[in-house]
């Protein structure tokens, strides 16, 4: 189907070489027009086996996510409902996974651009708090007290590794912003976020978003992880002792020990020097 092929092709292009795409001004879109888009019909047309390539979820995964978020997606009050929560969630995930502009997504799905915009902003406002409360810890004590079923072989006491990830973005039109968001390491314009993941693969700390040029160590310093996961323990003589769980990190965090002493950083060997 032309639609799915376009999704796949553009997603691949986006990963290889993101170029700036300017959003054109909304013109003839009628916000009151009747919307004919249906999630079930779309899946039926492209096939369930290919839905993952569009939104990053298979149909069962999407339905599980929708069921979890459904109470937050209910629209209260009177008035015409142009589109259901399921369709809006699908549009939101399509936009996140593909990186399409609103105009291009509207063209592919045959929906007014204003409807695309309204759906994305609606979902973003409704699901953020729900997802954070479900999947991210409220405080360091909650993160620390989570009993992981697995441990790291060489560092059984470590609470988890810390690392940054990137999200590619379109090239900013402003030259100053271009330099700020360009990552020499990843050779693209992007934003960064940092996470700590426990041995079970559960995120126990999140911080971001940072410009792509910002170094991992600077992000670590500004993310306040030390305060978040540190805890106070009462000693035998009733004195409060601040303790810090062990963190693991790659070579990008060399020097982090001056900020957080209990971090184990991978050693980056200098291949030009004999040891």
Sine and cosine of phi, psi and omega as CSV:
sin_phi,cos_phi,sin_psi,cos_psi,sin_omega,cos_omega
0.00,0.00,0.64,-0.77,-0.09,-1.00
-0.86,0.50,-0.64,0.77,-0.06,-1.00
-0.87,0.48,-0.76,0.65,-0.05,-1.00
-0.92,0.39,-0.61,0.80,0.03,-1.00
-0.90,0.44,-0.61,0.79,0.02,-1.00
-0.92,0.39,-0.64,0.77,0.05,-1.00
-0.86,0.51,-0.76,0.65,-0.07,-1.00
-0.91,0.42,-0.72,0.69,-0.05,-1.00
-0.88,0.47,-0.72,0.70,-0.05,-1.00
-0.93,0.36,-0.59,0.80,0.04,-1.00
-0.89,0.46,-0.65,0.76,0.04,-1.00
-0.91,0.42,-0.68,0.74,0.03,-1.00
-0.88,0.47,-0.62,0.78,-0.02,-1.00
-0.89,0.45,-0.62,0.78,0.00,-1.00
-0.95,0.31,-0.52,0.86,-0.06,-1.00
-0.99,0.12,-0.73,0.68,-0.09,-1.00
-0.42,-0.91,1.00,-0.04,-0.01,-1.00
-0.98,0.18,0.81,-0.59,0.05,-1.00
-0.88,-0.48,0.41,-0.91,-0.03,-1.00
-0.92,0.40,0.74,-0.67,0.08,-1.00
-0.82,-0.57,0.90,-0.44,-0.05,-1.00
-0.99,0.16,0.69,-0.73,0.09,-1.00
-0.98,0.21,0.82,-0.57,0.06,-1.00
-0.99,0.15,0.42,-0.91,-0.04,-1.00
-0.93,0.37,0.57,-0.82,0.04,-1.00
-0.92,0.39,0.74,-0.67,-0.07,-1.00
-0.85,-0.53,-0.99,0.14,-0.15,-0.99
-1.00,-0.07,0.08,1.00,0.01,-1.00
-0.88,0.48,0.76,-0.65,0.04,-1.00
-0.97,-0.23,0.94,-0.33,-0.05,-1.00
-0.91,0.42,-0.24,0.97,-0.03,-1.00
-0.98,-0.18,0.05,1.00,-0.02,-1.00
-0.93,0.36,0.46,-0.89,-0.03,-1.00
-0.97,0.24,0.78,-0.63,-0.04,-1.00
-1.00,-0.03,0.76,-0.65,-0.05,-1.00
-0.96,-0.27,0.05,1.00,-0.08,-1.00
-0.96,0.30,0.67,-0.74,0.02,-1.00
-0.70,-0.72,0.78,-0.63,0.04,-1.00
-0.87,0.50,-0.72,0.70,-0.03,-1.00
-0.89,0.46,-0.65,0.76,0.01,-1.00
-0.93,0.38,-0.62,0.78,0.01,-1.00
-0.90,0.44,-0.70,0.71,0.01,-1.00
-0.90,0.43,-0.63,0.78,0.02,-1.00
-0.88,0.47,-0.62,0.78,-0.04,-1.00
-0.95,0.31,-0.65,0.76,-0.07,-1.00
-1.00,-0.08,-0.30,0.95,-0.02,-1.00
1.00,-0.10,0.68,-0.73,-0.05,-1.00
-0.88,0.48,-0.53,0.85,-0.07,-1.00
-0.93,0.37,-0.25,0.97,-0.05,-1.00
-0.95,-0.30,-0.03,1.00,-0.05,-1.00
-0.90,0.43,-0.49,0.87,-0.01,-1.00
-0.88,0.48,-0.56,0.83,-0.03,-1.00
-0.94,0.33,-0.28,0.96,-0.02,-1.00
-1.00,-0.06,-0.69,0.73,-0.13,-0.99
-0.85,-0.52,-0.08,1.00,-0.01,-1.00
0.99,0.13,0.12,0.99,0.07,-1.00
-0.73,-0.68,0.57,-0.82,0.22,-0.98
-0.98,0.19,0.06,-1.00,-0.10,-0.99
-0.90,0.44,-0.66,0.75,0.00,-1.00
-0.89,0.45,-0.67,0.74,0.03,-1.00
-0.90,0.43,-0.64,0.77,0.02,-1.00
-0.90,0.44,-0.69,0.72,-0.02,-1.00
-0.92,0.40,-0.57,0.82,0.05,-1.00
-0.91,0.42,-0.68,0.73,0.03,-1.00
-0.90,0.43,-0.68,0.73,0.00,-1.00
-0.90,0.44,-0.66,0.75,0.02,-1.00
-0.88,0.48,-0.65,0.76,0.01,-1.00
-0.91,0.42,-0.63,0.77,-0.07,-1.00
-1.00,-0.02,-0.18,0.98,-0.15,-0.99
-0.78,0.62,-0.70,0.72,0.01,-1.00
-0.85,0.52,-0.50,0.87,0.00,-1.00
-0.99,0.14,-0.25,0.97,-0.07,-1.00
-0.99,-0.16,-0.01,1.00,0.02,-1.00
-0.94,0.33,0.71,-0.70,0.00,-1.00
-0.98,-0.18,0.89,-0.45,-0.04,-1.00
-1.00,-0.05,0.33,-0.95,0.03,-1.00
1.00,-0.04,0.10,-0.99,-0.03,-1.00
-1.00,0.03,0.19,-0.98,0.03,-1.00
0.84,-0.54,0.33,-0.95,-0.02,-1.00
-0.96,0.27,0.68,-0.73,0.05,-1.00
-0.98,-0.19,0.94,-0.34,-0.06,-1.00
-0.97,0.26,-0.43,0.90,-0.07,-1.00
-0.37,-0.93,0.56,-0.83,-0.01,-1.00
-0.99,0.16,0.23,-0.97,0.00,-1.00
-0.88,0.47,-0.56,0.83,0.00,-1.00
-0.90,0.44,-0.70,0.72,0.01,-1.00
-0.92,0.40,-0.65,0.76,0.01,-1.00
-0.91,0.43,-0.65,0.76,0.04,-1.00
-0.90,0.43,-0.64,0.77,0.02,-1.00
-0.89,0.45,-0.69,0.73,0.02,-1.00
-0.89,0.46,-0.68,0.73,0.01,-1.00
-0.87,0.49,-0.74,0.68,-0.01,-1.00
-0.92,0.39,-0.58,0.81,0.06,-1.00
-0.88,0.47,-0.67,0.74,0.00,-1.00
-0.92,0.40,-0.69,0.73,0.00,-1.00
-0.91,0.42,-0.70,0.72,-0.10,-1.00
-0.96,0.27,-0.54,0.84,-0.12,-0.99
-0.99,-0.11,-0.50,0.86,-0.08,-1.00
0.97,0.24,0.26,0.97,0.03,-1.00
-0.91,0.42,0.47,-0.88,0.21,-0.98
-0.95,0.31,0.29,-0.96,0.04,-1.00
-0.86,0.51,-0.63,0.78,-0.03,-1.00
-0.90,0.44,-0.70,0.71,-0.04,-1.00
-0.94,0.35,-0.64,0.77,0.03,-1.00
-0.91,0.42,-0.63,0.77,0.04,-1.00
-0.89,0.46,-0.63,0.78,0.00,-1.00
-0.92,0.40,-0.68,0.73,-0.03,-1.00
-0.94,0.35,-0.63,0.78,-0.04,-1.00
-1.00,-0.01,-0.09,1.00,0.00,-1.00
0.86,0.50,0.75,0.66,0.02,-1.00
-0.77,-0.63,0.52,-0.85,0.04,-1.00
-0.87,0.48,0.61,-0.79,-0.02,-1.00
-0.87,0.49,-0.59,0.81,0.03,-1.00
-0.89,0.45,-0.55,0.84,0.04,-1.00
-0.93,0.37,-0.63,0.77,0.07,-1.00
-0.87,0.50,-0.76,0.65,-0.02,-1.00
-0.87,0.49,-0.73,0.68,-0.01,-1.00
-0.88,0.47,-0.63,0.77,-0.02,-1.00
-0.91,0.42,-0.70,0.71,-0.04,-1.00
-0.92,0.40,-0.71,0.70,0.01,-1.00
-0.92,0.39,-0.59,0.81,0.04,-1.00
-0.88,0.48,-0.76,0.65,-0.04,-1.00
-0.91,0.42,-0.71,0.71,-0.05,-1.00
-0.86,0.51,-0.67,0.74,-0.02,-1.00
-0.94,0.35,-0.53,0.85,-0.11,-0.99
-1.00,0.09,-0.50,0.87,-0.18,-0.98
-0.98,-0.21,-0.28,0.96,-0.12,-0.99
-0.85,0.53,-0.80,0.60,-0.06,-1.00
-0.90,0.44,-0.58,0.81,0.01,-1.00
-0.90,0.43,-0.71,0.70,-0.02,-1.00
-0.94,0.35,-0.64,0.77,0.01,-1.00
-0.89,0.45,-0.71,0.71,-0.02,-1.00
-0.92,0.39,-0.47,0.88,-0.02,-1.00
-0.99,0.11,-0.68,0.73,-0.20,-0.98
-0.93,-0.36,-0.18,0.98,0.03,-1.00
-0.88,-0.47,0.63,-0.78,-0.01,-1.00
-0.94,0.34,0.49,-0.87,0.01,-1.00
-0.97,0.24,-0.59,0.81,-0.04,-1.00
-0.50,-0.86,0.09,-1.00,-0.04,-1.00
-0.90,0.43,-0.55,0.84,0.00,-1.00
-0.89,0.45,-0.69,0.73,0.04,-1.00
-0.89,0.46,-0.66,0.75,0.02,-1.00
-0.90,0.43,-0.68,0.73,-0.05,-1.00
-0.94,0.34,-0.61,0.79,-0.09,-1.00
-0.99,0.17,-0.11,0.99,0.09,-1.00
-0.92,0.39,0.87,-0.49,-0.04,-1.00
-1.00,0.06,0.96,-0.28,0.00,-1.00
-0.97,0.26,0.61,-0.80,0.01,-1.00
-0.98,0.20,-0.27,0.96,0.01,-1.00
-0.82,-0.58,0.29,-0.96,0.05,-1.00
-0.73,-0.69,0.38,-0.93,0.08,-1.00
-0.97,0.25,0.73,-0.69,-0.10,-1.00
-0.84,0.54,-0.75,0.66,-0.08,-1.00
-1.00,0.00,-0.23,0.97,-0.01,-1.00
-0.65,-0.76,0.95,0.32,-0.09,-1.00
-0.89,0.45,-0.34,0.94,-0.02,-1.00
-1.00,-0.04,-0.07,1.00,-0.04,-1.00
-0.95,0.32,0.68,-0.73,0.03,-1.00
-0.98,0.22,-0.42,0.91,0.04,-1.00
0.37,-0.93,0.21,-0.98,0.08,-1.00
-1.00,0.05,0.52,-0.85,0.08,-1.00
-0.94,-0.35,0.66,-0.75,0.00,-1.00
-0.31,-0.95,0.33,-0.94,0.07,-1.00
-0.97,-0.24,0.48,-0.88,0.10,-0.99
-0.79,-0.62,0.29,-0.96,-0.02,-1.00
-0.87,-0.49,0.41,-0.91,0.18,-0.98
-0.82,-0.57,0.89,-0.46,-0.01,-1.00
-0.92,0.39,0.60,-0.80,0.02,-1.00
-0.77,-0.64,0.26,-0.97,0.08,-1.00
-0.93,0.37,0.50,-0.87,-0.01,-1.00
-0.89,0.45,0.85,-0.52,0.02,-1.00
-0.89,0.46,0.53,-0.85,0.01,-1.00
-0.97,0.23,-0.43,0.90,-0.02,-1.00
-0.99,0.12,0.76,-0.65,-0.05,-1.00
-0.89,0.46,-0.60,0.80,0.01,-1.00
-0.90,0.43,-0.70,0.72,0.01,-1.00
-0.93,0.37,-0.54,0.84,0.04,-1.00
-0.86,0.52,-0.72,0.70,0.01,-1.00
-0.92,0.39,-0.59,0.81,-0.05,-1.00
-0.94,0.35,-0.57,0.82,-0.10,-1.00
-0.97,-0.23,0.05,1.00,0.02,-1.00
-1.00,0.01,0.79,-0.61,0.04,-1.00
-0.98,-0.19,0.90,-0.45,0.05,-1.00
-0.91,0.41,-0.53,0.85,0.01,-1.00
-0.92,0.40,-0.70,0.71,-0.08,-1.00
-0.99,-0.10,-0.12,0.99,0.06,-1.00
0.85,0.53,0.70,0.71,0.02,-1.00
-0.31,-0.95,0.24,-0.97,0.14,-0.99
-1.00,0.07,0.72,-0.69,-0.11,-0.99
-0.31,-0.95,0.16,-0.99,0.21,-0.98
-0.89,-0.46,0.40,-0.92,-0.04,-1.00
-0.89,-0.46,0.51,-0.86,0.19,-0.98
-0.65,-0.76,0.41,-0.91,-0.09,-1.00
-0.86,-0.51,0.65,-0.76,0.01,-1.00
-0.70,-0.72,0.40,-0.92,0.21,-0.98
-0.89,-0.46,0.81,-0.58,-0.06,-1.00
-0.90,-0.44,0.78,-0.63,0.00,-1.00
-0.98,0.18,0.12,-0.99,-0.07,-1.00
-0.86,0.50,-0.35,0.94,0.03,-1.00
-1.00,0.05,-0.01,1.00,0.00,-1.00
1.00,0.08,0.27,0.96,-0.01,-1.00
-0.99,-0.11,0.75,-0.67,0.02,-1.00
-0.95,0.30,0.84,-0.55,-0.01,-1.00
-0.92,-0.40,-0.08,1.00,0.12,-0.99
-0.37,-0.93,0.64,-0.77,0.00,-1.00
-0.66,-0.75,0.64,-0.77,0.11,-0.99
-0.52,-0.85,0.55,-0.84,-0.03,-1.00
0.42,-0.91,0.05,-1.00,0.13,0.99
-0.99,-0.16,0.57,-0.82,-0.01,-1.00
-0.85,-0.53,0.47,-0.89,0.06,-1.00
-0.87,0.49,0.55,-0.84,-0.08,-1.00
-0.87,0.50,-0.44,0.90,-0.03,-1.00
-0.97,0.25,-0.34,0.94,-0.10,-1.00
-0.93,0.38,0.74,-0.67,-0.06,-1.00
-0.95,0.31,0.50,-0.86,-0.02,-1.00
-0.83,0.56,-0.64,0.77,-0.02,-1.00
-0.91,0.42,-0.63,0.78,0.04,-1.00
-0.92,0.40,-0.61,0.79,0.05,-1.00
-0.90,0.43,-0.69,0.73,0.03,-1.00
-0.86,0.52,-0.66,0.75,-0.03,-1.00
-0.92,0.39,-0.61,0.79,-0.06,-1.00
-1.00,0.03,-0.17,0.99,-0.08,-1.00
-0.99,0.15,-0.22,0.98,0.08,-1.00
0.89,0.45,0.55,0.83,0.05,-1.00
-0.89,0.46,-0.65,0.76,-0.06,-1.00
-0.80,0.60,-0.75,0.66,-0.01,-1.00
-0.94,0.34,-0.58,0.82,-0.09,-1.00
-0.91,0.41,-0.73,0.69,-0.09,-1.00
-0.99,-0.14,-0.08,1.00,0.06,-1.00
-0.96,0.29,0.44,-0.90,0.00,-1.00
-0.56,-0.83,0.34,-0.94,-0.03,-1.00
-0.98,-0.22,0.77,-0.64,0.04,-1.00
-0.84,-0.54,0.63,-0.78,-0.03,-1.00
-1.00,0.09,0.80,-0.59,0.00,-1.00
-0.99,0.13,0.05,-1.00,-0.03,-1.00
-0.89,0.45,-0.53,0.85,0.02,-1.00
-1.00,-0.08,0.38,0.92,0.09,-1.00
0.91,0.43,0.47,0.88,0.10,-0.99
-0.99,-0.13,0.58,-0.81,0.04,-1.00
-0.99,0.16,0.80,-0.60,0.01,-1.00
-0.88,-0.48,0.82,-0.57,0.03,-1.00
-0.99,0.11,0.83,-0.56,0.00,-1.00
-0.89,-0.45,0.48,-0.88,-0.05,-1.00
-0.79,-0.61,0.83,-0.56,0.09,-1.00
-0.90,0.44,0.41,-0.91,0.01,-1.00
-0.97,0.24,0.73,-0.69,0.09,-1.00
-0.92,-0.38,0.51,-0.86,0.09,-1.00
-0.94,-0.34,0.51,-0.86,-0.01,-1.00
-0.42,-0.91,0.39,-0.92,0.05,-1.00
-1.00,0.06,-0.08,-1.00,-0.12,-0.99
-0.92,0.40,-0.26,0.97,0.04,-1.00
-0.92,0.39,-0.21,0.98,-0.03,-1.00
-0.96,-0.28,0.34,0.94,0.07,-1.00
-0.87,0.49,0.78,-0.62,-0.06,-1.00
0.98,-0.19,-0.10,1.00,-0.03,-1.00
-0.94,0.34,-0.30,0.95,-0.03,-1.00
-0.90,0.43,-0.40,0.92,0.04,-1.00
-0.95,0.30,-0.30,0.95,0.02,-1.00
-0.99,-0.15,-0.64,0.77,-0.06,-1.00
-0.62,-0.78,0.97,-0.24,-0.17,-0.99
-0.90,0.43,-0.47,0.88,-0.10,-0.99
-1.00,0.01,0.52,0.86,0.03,-1.00
-0.97,-0.24,0.71,-0.70,0.04,-1.00
-0.97,-0.24,0.93,-0.36,-0.09,-1.00
-0.97,-0.24,0.72,-0.70,0.05,-1.00
-0.88,0.48,0.71,-0.70,-0.01,-1.00
-0.99,0.15,0.77,-0.64,0.03,-1.00
-0.99,-0.12,0.95,-0.32,-0.09,-1.00
-0.96,0.27,0.68,-0.74,0.12,-0.99
-1.00,0.02,0.97,-0.24,-0.12,-0.99
-0.93,0.36,-0.19,0.98,0.01,-1.00
-1.00,0.01,-0.02,1.00,-0.05,-1.00
-0.84,-0.55,0.74,-0.67,0.06,-1.00
-0.97,0.25,0.64,-0.77,0.02,-1.00
-0.85,-0.53,0.00,0.00,0.00,0.00
